């Protein structure tokens, strides 16, 4: 059983530990030079990369019978992933809740989009059904954490990661928890509590805790990008700190990646150009997207000035059919106050109350799902 500890002394010890960690604040410099070749990108698929609906049985059936050409990419997602691939990162790993039976179709869709990947994990839904593990069909926390922890064991200790997910489920929670597990900021006891809260099967808890205990500590997660597919309020994830960057369109993460040195101006402008030319975006919408990131402490004016300098010297042929709207974007950005905004300070990673956040985030996801289906978000059937 081990030595007994009074509740008072244990509570004091926890409080003291929290004060110490709060004082440290996990301040991370975003100005550290990034080595693009050792960056690892993690992507969710449904609602992050693909426009997928799975709120009803009809949605599930329709998705199951879609061909690769039927599947629709979220505007700008393919362009950004191609630009990322062009930087020769250490790896691009995709973890999706789609069933393993859709592998051939999903791989064909990614190839149609010109996307190359290093790992693609799909959910073993048929196995879950045959084993009677019906909770695992919709559960994502244990599934995604398991896939990510297994991959992490094969990566260099100093790996830096950038992650993409959405607000339909628990991606922000999962990614932050994974990042803090890698950094050694989550104890095995807390990890077990969180997995129990997520209604994880006992044998899966044992496996995940073992994976986390044997995982190499080091590296860091630079940014966690959350696509607001459900149009959740941007402040839904403020408890997780500035490390989590919510976004409305893929021009926004491209801008933030440029700030971190992961992308060049040409790559960012190509993403913006595709949104302008192929998806009906307007120059003022891209400027507003930039200003939104400035207000939320993700960008200063430096990226804007670099983009303007690049555009001023670039030949029109560089951007093909998107050159005219990109030139208008430059004019409007040059006149916008965001171009002179001060640079954000170093990231401060707060101590996260994961148990409280998980409960709150689950309620948020349920409410947003009901709202997307045209139902009263406050009502529980």
C-alpha positions as CSV (number, residue, x, y, z in Angstrom):
1,X,0.0,0.0,0.0
2,X,2.9,2.4,0.7
3,X,3.2,5.0,3.3
4,X,0.0,6.9,4.2
5,X,-0.1,10.6,3.7
6,X,-2.6,12.9,5.4
7,X,-5.0,14.8,3.1
8,X,-3.7,18.1,4.4
9,X,-0.1,17.4,3.7
10,X,-0.9,16.0,0.3
11,X,-3.0,19.0,-0.6
12,X,-0.2,21.4,0.6
13,X,2.3,19.5,-1.5
14,X,0.1,19.7,-4.6
15,X,-0.6,23.4,-4.0
16,X,3.1,24.1,-3.6
17,X,3.9,22.2,-6.7
18,X,1.3,24.2,-8.7
19,X,2.7,27.5,-7.4
20,X,6.2,26.5,-8.5
21,X,5.0,25.5,-11.9
22,X,2.9,28.6,-12.3
23,X,6.0,30.7,-11.4
24,X,8.0,29.0,-14.1
25,X,5.0,29.4,-16.6
26,X,6.8,27.3,-19.2
27,X,7.8,30.3,-21.2
28,X,8.9,29.2,-24.7
29,X,10.7,31.4,-27.1
30,X,9.1,31.4,-30.5
31,X,12.1,33.2,-31.9
32,X,14.3,30.1,-31.6
33,X,15.4,29.1,-35.1
34,X,13.4,26.2,-36.4
35,X,15.0,23.3,-38.2
36,X,12.4,22.4,-40.9
37,X,14.0,19.0,-41.5
38,X,13.3,17.8,-38.0
39,X,9.7,19.1,-37.8
40,X,6.9,16.5,-37.5
41,X,3.4,17.5,-38.6
42,X,0.4,15.6,-37.2
43,X,-2.9,15.9,-39.0
44,X,-6.4,14.8,-38.2
45,X,-8.5,14.0,-41.3
46,X,-12.3,14.4,-40.9
47,X,-13.3,18.1,-40.6
48,X,-9.7,19.1,-40.5
49,X,-8.5,18.1,-44.0
50,X,-11.7,16.6,-45.4
51,X,-15.2,18.0,-45.3
52,X,-16.8,15.1,-43.6
53,X,-20.2,14.8,-41.9
54,X,-20.9,12.0,-39.4
55,X,-23.6,13.5,-37.1
56,X,-26.3,11.1,-38.3
57,X,-26.5,7.5,-39.5
58,X,-27.3,8.8,-42.9
59,X,-24.0,10.8,-42.8
60,X,-22.1,7.6,-41.9
61,X,-23.6,5.6,-44.7
62,X,-23.0,8.3,-47.3
63,X,-19.4,8.7,-46.2
64,X,-18.9,4.9,-46.4
65,X,-19.9,4.8,-50.0
66,X,-18.0,7.9,-51.2
67,X,-15.3,7.5,-53.8
68,X,-12.0,9.4,-53.7
69,X,-13.4,11.9,-56.1
70,X,-16.5,12.4,-54.1
71,X,-14.6,13.5,-51.0
72,X,-14.2,17.2,-50.6
73,X,-11.1,18.9,-49.2
74,X,-11.4,21.8,-46.8
75,X,-10.5,24.9,-48.9
76,X,-6.7,25.5,-48.6
77,X,-5.9,22.4,-46.7
78,X,-4.4,20.6,-49.6
79,X,-2.5,23.6,-50.7
80,X,-1.0,24.1,-47.2
81,X,-0.1,20.4,-46.8
82,X,1.7,20.4,-50.2
83,X,3.7,23.5,-49.2
84,X,4.6,21.8,-45.9
85,X,5.7,18.7,-47.7
86,X,7.9,20.9,-49.9
87,X,9.9,22.0,-46.9
88,X,11.1,18.4,-46.5
89,X,10.0,17.9,-42.9
90,X,11.0,14.9,-40.8
91,X,7.5,13.5,-41.2
92,X,3.8,14.0,-41.9
93,X,1.6,11.7,-39.8
94,X,-2.2,11.4,-40.2
95,X,-4.4,9.9,-37.6
96,X,-8.1,9.6,-38.5
97,X,-11.2,8.3,-36.8
98,X,-12.3,6.9,-40.2
99,X,-12.5,3.1,-40.3
100,X,-9.6,1.0,-41.7
101,X,-12.0,-0.2,-44.4
102,X,-11.7,3.2,-46.0
103,X,-7.9,3.2,-46.4
104,X,-7.9,2.6,-50.1
105,X,-10.3,5.5,-50.8
106,X,-8.6,7.9,-48.4
107,X,-5.1,7.1,-49.8
108,X,-6.5,7.7,-53.3
109,X,-8.0,11.0,-52.3
110,X,-4.7,12.2,-50.8
111,X,-2.9,11.2,-54.0
112,X,-5.5,13.1,-56.1
113,X,-4.7,16.2,-54.0
114,X,-0.9,15.7,-54.5
115,X,-0.3,15.0,-50.8
116,X,2.5,12.7,-49.6
117,X,2.5,11.3,-46.0
118,X,4.7,9.2,-43.8
119,X,2.1,7.5,-41.7
120,X,-1.7,7.0,-41.9
121,X,-3.5,5.5,-39.0
122,X,-7.2,4.6,-39.3
123,X,-9.5,3.2,-36.7
124,X,-10.0,-0.6,-36.4
125,X,-13.8,-0.2,-36.2
126,X,-14.6,-3.8,-37.3
127,X,-12.3,-5.2,-34.7
128,X,-13.9,-3.0,-32.0
129,X,-17.4,-4.3,-33.1
130,X,-16.3,-7.9,-33.1
131,X,-14.7,-7.6,-29.7
132,X,-17.9,-5.9,-28.3
133,X,-15.9,-2.7,-27.6
134,X,-18.8,-0.5,-28.7
135,X,-17.6,2.5,-26.7
136,X,-14.4,2.6,-28.8
137,X,-16.4,3.2,-32.0
138,X,-16.9,6.9,-31.1
139,X,-14.2,7.3,-28.5
140,X,-11.2,9.3,-29.7
141,X,-9.0,10.2,-26.7
142,X,-7.4,6.8,-26.1
143,X,-7.3,5.9,-29.8
144,X,-5.5,9.0,-30.9
145,X,-3.2,9.2,-27.9
146,X,-2.2,5.6,-28.5
147,X,-1.4,6.2,-32.2
148,X,0.6,9.4,-31.4
149,X,2.6,7.9,-28.4
150,X,3.5,4.8,-30.5
151,X,4.9,7.1,-33.3
152,X,6.7,9.3,-30.8
153,X,8.7,6.4,-29.5
154,X,10.3,6.1,-33.0
155,X,11.2,9.8,-33.3
156,X,14.4,11.7,-32.3
157,X,14.3,13.1,-28.7
158,X,14.6,16.7,-29.9
159,X,11.7,16.4,-32.3
160,X,9.5,19.6,-32.7
161,X,5.9,19.0,-33.6
162,X,3.1,21.0,-35.2
163,X,-0.5,19.6,-35.0
164,X,-3.7,20.1,-36.9
165,X,-7.2,19.2,-35.6
166,X,-10.7,20.6,-35.3
167,X,-13.3,21.5,-32.8
168,X,-15.8,18.7,-33.6
169,X,-14.4,16.5,-30.9
170,X,-11.5,16.6,-28.4
171,X,-8.5,17.3,-30.6
172,X,-7.3,20.4,-28.6
173,X,-7.4,18.4,-25.4
174,X,-5.7,15.3,-26.9
175,X,-2.9,17.3,-28.5
176,X,-2.1,19.4,-25.4
177,X,-2.2,16.3,-23.2
178,X,0.2,14.6,-25.6
179,X,2.5,17.6,-25.7
180,X,2.7,17.8,-21.9
181,X,3.2,14.0,-21.7
182,X,6.2,14.4,-24.0
183,X,7.5,17.2,-21.8
184,X,7.0,15.2,-18.6
185,X,4.4,17.6,-17.2
186,X,1.7,15.0,-16.6
187,X,2.1,12.4,-13.9
188,X,1.1,8.7,-14.5
189,X,-1.6,9.1,-11.8
190,X,-3.2,12.1,-13.5
191,X,-2.9,10.4,-16.9
192,X,-4.9,7.4,-15.5
193,X,-7.5,9.7,-14.1
194,X,-8.0,11.5,-17.4
195,X,-8.3,8.2,-19.3
196,X,-10.8,7.0,-16.8
197,X,-12.8,10.2,-17.3
198,X,-12.8,9.5,-21.0
199,X,-14.3,6.0,-20.3
200,X,-11.3,4.2,-21.6
201,X,-11.2,0.4,-21.3
202,X,-9.0,-0.8,-18.4
203,X,-6.6,-2.7,-20.6
204,X,-6.2,0.3,-22.9
205,X,-5.4,2.5,-19.8
206,X,-2.6,0.1,-18.8
207,X,-1.2,0.1,-22.3
208,X,-1.3,3.9,-22.7
209,X,0.3,4.5,-19.3
210,X,3.0,2.1,-20.2
211,X,3.6,3.8,-23.5
212,X,3.8,7.2,-21.8
213,X,6.2,6.0,-19.1
214,X,8.6,4.6,-21.7
215,X,8.4,7.5,-24.1
216,X,11.6,9.6,-24.5
217,X,11.2,13.0,-22.9
218,X,12.2,16.1,-24.9
219,X,11.4,18.2,-27.9
220,X,8.3,20.4,-27.9
221,X,5.1,21.2,-29.7
222,X,5.3,24.6,-31.3
223,X,1.7,25.1,-32.2
224,X,-1.6,23.2,-32.1
225,X,-3.9,24.4,-34.9
226,X,-7.7,23.8,-34.4
227,X,-10.0,24.3,-37.4
228,X,-13.3,25.8,-36.2
229,X,-15.4,23.6,-38.3
230,X,-18.2,23.8,-35.7
231,X,-17.7,27.6,-35.5
232,X,-16.9,27.3,-31.8
233,X,-16.1,30.7,-30.2
234,X,-12.4,31.4,-30.5
235,X,-12.1,31.8,-26.7
236,X,-13.3,28.2,-26.2
237,X,-9.7,27.1,-25.8
238,X,-8.0,30.0,-24.0
239,X,-7.5,27.7,-20.9
240,X,-4.9,25.9,-23.0
241,X,-2.8,29.0,-23.7
242,X,-1.5,30.6,-26.9
243,X,0.1,27.3,-28.0
244,X,-3.4,26.4,-29.3
245,X,-4.2,28.5,-32.3
246,X,-7.8,28.3,-33.6
247,X,-8.4,29.2,-37.2
248,X,-11.2,29.9,-39.6
249,X,-9.3,29.3,-42.9
250,X,-6.0,27.8,-43.9
251,X,-4.4,31.1,-44.7
252,X,-4.2,31.7,-40.9
253,X,-2.1,28.7,-40.0
254,X,0.1,29.4,-43.0
255,X,0.8,32.9,-41.6
256,X,1.6,31.5,-38.2
257,X,3.9,28.8,-39.7
258,X,5.8,31.6,-41.5
259,X,6.3,33.4,-38.2
260,X,7.9,30.3,-36.8
261,X,10.1,30.0,-39.8
262,X,8.4,26.8,-41.0
263,X,7.2,28.3,-44.3
264,X,8.5,30.9,-46.8
265,X,6.5,33.9,-48.0
266,X,6.0,32.3,-51.4
267,X,4.4,29.3,-49.8
268,X,2.0,31.4,-47.7
269,X,1.0,33.5,-50.7
270,X,0.3,30.4,-52.8
271,X,-2.1,29.2,-50.1
272,X,-3.7,32.6,-50.0
273,X,-3.8,32.7,-53.8
274,X,-5.6,29.4,-54.0
275,X,-8.3,30.6,-51.6
276,X,-8.7,33.8,-53.6
277,X,-8.8,32.2,-57.0
278,X,-10.4,28.8,-56.4
279,X,-12.6,29.2,-53.4
280,X,-14.2,32.7,-53.6
281,X,-12.3,34.4,-50.8
282,X,-11.8,38.1,-51.1
283,X,-8.6,40.2,-50.4
284,X,-10.3,41.9,-47.5
285,X,-11.2,38.5,-46.0
286,X,-7.5,37.6,-45.9
287,X,-6.6,40.9,-44.4
288,X,-9.3,40.4,-41.7
289,X,-7.8,36.9,-41.1
290,X,-4.4,38.5,-40.5
291,X,-5.9,41.1,-38.1
292,X,-7.8,38.3,-36.2
293,X,-4.5,36.6,-35.5
294,X,-2.9,39.8,-34.3
295,X,-5.7,40.5,-31.9
296,X,-5.3,37.0,-30.4
297,X,-1.5,37.3,-29.9
298,X,-0.5,34.9,-32.7
299,X,1.1,37.5,-35.0
300,X,2.7,40.9,-35.0
301,X,3.4,43.1,-38.0
302,X,6.6,41.4,-39.1
303,X,5.0,38.7,-41.2
304,X,2.9,41.4,-43.0
305,X,5.9,43.5,-43.8
306,X,7.8,40.4,-45.1
307,X,4.9,39.4,-47.3
308,X,4.6,43.0,-48.7
309,X,8.3,43.2,-49.4
310,X,8.2,39.8,-51.2
311,X,5.1,40.8,-53.3
312,X,6.6,44.1,-54.3
313,X,9.6,42.4,-55.9
314,X,7.8,39.3,-57.3
315,X,7.0,38.9,-60.9
316,X,3.3,38.6,-61.8
317,X,4.0,35.2,-63.4
318,X,4.9,33.8,-60.0
319,X,1.2,33.7,-59.0
320,X,-0.5,32.9,-62.2
321,X,-4.3,33.6,-62.2
322,X,-4.2,34.6,-58.6
323,X,-1.9,37.6,-59.2
324,X,-4.7,40.3,-59.4
325,X,-6.5,39.4,-56.1
326,X,-3.1,39.0,-54.4
327,X,-2.1,42.5,-55.5
328,X,-5.3,43.9,-54.1
329,X,-4.6,41.9,-50.9
330,X,-1.2,43.6,-50.7
331,X,-2.7,47.1,-51.1
332,X,-5.3,46.5,-48.4
333,X,-2.7,44.9,-46.0
334,X,-0.3,47.8,-46.5
335,X,-3.1,50.2,-45.4
336,X,-4.1,48.0,-42.4
337,X,-3.0,48.8,-38.9
338,X,-2.0,45.1,-38.4
339,X,1.2,45.6,-40.5
340,X,2.6,47.8,-37.7
341,X,1.5,45.6,-34.8
342,X,4.1,44.8,-32.1
343,X,5.4,41.2,-32.1
344,X,3.9,38.9,-29.5
345,X,6.0,38.0,-26.5
346,X,7.3,34.5,-25.9
347,X,4.7,31.8,-25.5
348,X,3.5,31.1,-21.9
349,X,2.2,27.6,-21.5
350,X,-0.2,27.7,-18.5
351,X,-0.7,24.9,-16.1
352,X,-3.8,23.2,-17.4
353,X,-6.4,21.7,-15.2
354,X,-7.0,18.8,-17.7
355,X,-9.8,17.2,-15.7
356,X,-11.9,20.4,-15.6
357,X,-11.1,21.3,-19.2
358,X,-12.1,17.8,-20.5
359,X,-15.5,18.1,-18.8
360,X,-16.1,21.6,-20.1
361,X,-14.8,20.8,-23.6
362,X,-17.1,17.7,-23.9
363,X,-20.1,19.9,-23.1
364,X,-18.9,22.4,-25.7
365,X,-18.5,19.8,-28.4
366,X,-22.0,18.4,-27.7
367,X,-23.6,21.8,-27.8
368,X,-21.8,22.7,-31.1
369,X,-22.9,19.4,-32.6
370,X,-26.5,20.1,-31.7
371,X,-26.3,23.6,-33.0
372,X,-24.9,22.3,-36.3
373,X,-27.9,19.9,-36.6
374,X,-30.3,22.8,-36.0
375,X,-31.2,21.6,-32.4
376,X,-31.3,23.5,-29.1
377,X,-27.7,23.3,-27.8
378,X,-29.0,23.4,-24.2
379,X,-31.3,20.4,-24.5
380,X,-30.2,16.8,-23.8
381,X,-32.2,14.1,-25.3
